[in-house]
């Protein structure tokens, strides 16, 4: 069953046509990588698939919902509940501990505090950073910060997780561990992962590799 369906997505910035008709389907529990040269439209596509930006035209269906028919507030709520994000530079809030960073999307969703904290600790334990739960981001290594960011992306048990160059800021050892972690998480929690990456090793590990060039997905 398809968790994501994109139909003829178009996006233009000023006179630059970035996406020129993107069509794709991604199945539940699938790990898909998206590759392409700089400027090919990878990040724009990821932002639109993740509902952070709207296309000029086309339709995007996630978990049976045509998401761009939603008003902004409804779309934000949908994103909080159904979508998780992992970014290259972690985007952890420096004033909060690892545990608090992981809990934030759950608090925004309105899940009871005790329930959110229990799931956050379970995730940190699964990701082998539970002993760092009371540390702030500047007290964590790059690999530990990225694992905390992964836990945060999972806290609301989203339908799909988008990762934008998730290992781009890690050394080779931590990058390899993170790559393997995505598949462990898929197997453990049944998540779907869509990963934009320049890392060929990670891209080739995916169930399916899509290449974007000149604003379209190459066949």
N, C-alpha and C positions, 0 to 999 in steps of 0.2 A: 504493500500500500504506500502511495506517495505521501510524504509528510509535507513536501514543498512542491508546488507547481508554479513555474514562471512562464508567462505567455506574452511574447512580443514586447519585452521591456525596452523602452527607449528613454534615453537621458541625454540632454544637451546643456552645456554651460556656455552662455553667450553664443558664439558661432561654432563652437567645438562640439561635434556629435560624439559623445563618449560611449554610449551603449546604442547599438544599431539594430536591436531586435533580438533580445535574449530569450531563448526558449529552453527550459530544462525541467526535469523531474528528479527529485531525490527521495529515495525510499526511507522508511523508518529503519533506524538502527544502522544506517549506511554511514561510512566515513568517506567523504569526498574531498579531494584536494583540487584547488583552482590555481593554475599557474599561468604565467604569461610575462612578457617583457614589461619593463616600467612604462607606464602610460597606456597600457593596453586596456585598462578599465577594471582591473581586479578589485581595487578598493571601492570604487563606485558601485560595482555589482554587489560586493559584500554589504555595503551600507544600505543598499536598497533591499536586498534579501533579508537583512536584519531589521528592517523598518526604521532605520535611523534617518533615511532620506526617502523621498517619494519620487517615482519615475514621472516623466512627462506624460507617458501613456503606457498601456499594458496592464496586465493583471497579475497579482501575486496571491496565491492561496497557501496558507500555512495552517496545518491541523484543521483542514476543512473550512477555514475562514478566509474570505476575500478581504485581506487586511486593509487595503487602501480605500475601502468603502467606509472605514471607521473614521470618526472624528479624532482630532489630536489627543484628547484626554482618553478616549476609549483605546486608541492605538498604544498610548503609553502604558495603560493597564495591561493590555494584551502582551506587550513586549516584556513587561515585568514578570508575567506569569508563564509565558511560553518560550521565551528566548533567553539564552545565556551568552555572554561575550567573554572572550579571552583576548587581550591586546598584547602587543609586543612589549610595551613598557608598563605592564601590570595595572596601572591606574588605581593603585591602592591609596586610600586616604591616610596621610602620614600621622594624623593625630589619633588614629584609632589602632587598637591592637589587631592582630591577625584574626582572632575570633570575631571581634566587632566588625571588621571589614567583610568577613564571610556572611555575617548575619544581616547586613544592611538590606539587601533585596527582600529578604523574608519579612523584615520589619515593615518595609514599604508596602508589601503585599497585605500586611495585617495579620500574619500568622502569630499566634501567641508566643511570647518571649521564650518561655521554657521549651516549647517545641522547636523553635528556630535554633536555639543554642544547642539542644541535643543533636539535631541533624548536623549543625555546623561542626561540632566536635567529632561526630561520626565520620564526616567527610575528611576532616583534617587527619583523623586517625588512619583512614583508608589511604590518604595521600602521604602518610608518614611524616607529617609536620605538626601533629597534635602537641608535642612537647614544646612547640614554639607559639602556642596559642595566645599567650599573654604578651608577646613581644610586638613592638611596633615595626613597620616596614623597614626603617633604617637600621634595625637590629637583625635583619634577615639577609641571607645571601640572595643572589639573583634567582637561583633555582628554587629556594624556599618561597620567595615572593611570588614566583609564577605558580607554584603549587597552591598557594593561598588564593591567588586569582582564579585558578581552576575550581577550587572549592566554592568560591563565591558564585561562579557561573552555574554551579549545580544546585545551589541551595533551594531554589523553588522547583526543582525537578522539571526543568524545561523540556519542551518537545525537541528543541534543536539548539545546538551550541555553535556559534560562529567564532572562529579563531583567526586573527589577522597577524600574520608573521609571528606566531606564538613563541618560536624558539630563536627569533632573530637577534635577541639580546643575550643569549646564553652561550656558554662555552660548549664544546662538542659533547662532553660527558653529560651535562645537564640537558642538552638538547636531545640526545638519544633517549635519556630517561623520560623526558616529557613526551616524545613521540610514542614510546611504548605505552605510556600512561593513557593516552587517548583511547587506545584499543582495550586496555584493561577496564577503563570506565565504560566504554560501549558494552563490553561483555557483562560488567557488573550491574549497570544501571539502565542499559538499553537506550542510551542517548544516540542521537544523530549528530554527527560532526561535519561542519563545512569549514575547510581550512585553506586560507590563502597563504601561500608560502613560496619563497625562492629556494627553499631547501629541497634539493632533488631527492634526497634520501627519504624525507618525510612524504613528499608528494607521491613517490613510487610505492610507499607502504600502504597508501589508501586503497579502499575497495575499488575506487574509480578515480581517475585523474582527468580533469577537464582543462583544456587550454583555451584561454581567451586571447584573441588577436584582432586588432582593429575593430573592437567593439562587438564582436560576435564570438560565440562558442564554436571552435573548430570541430568539424565532424571527425 
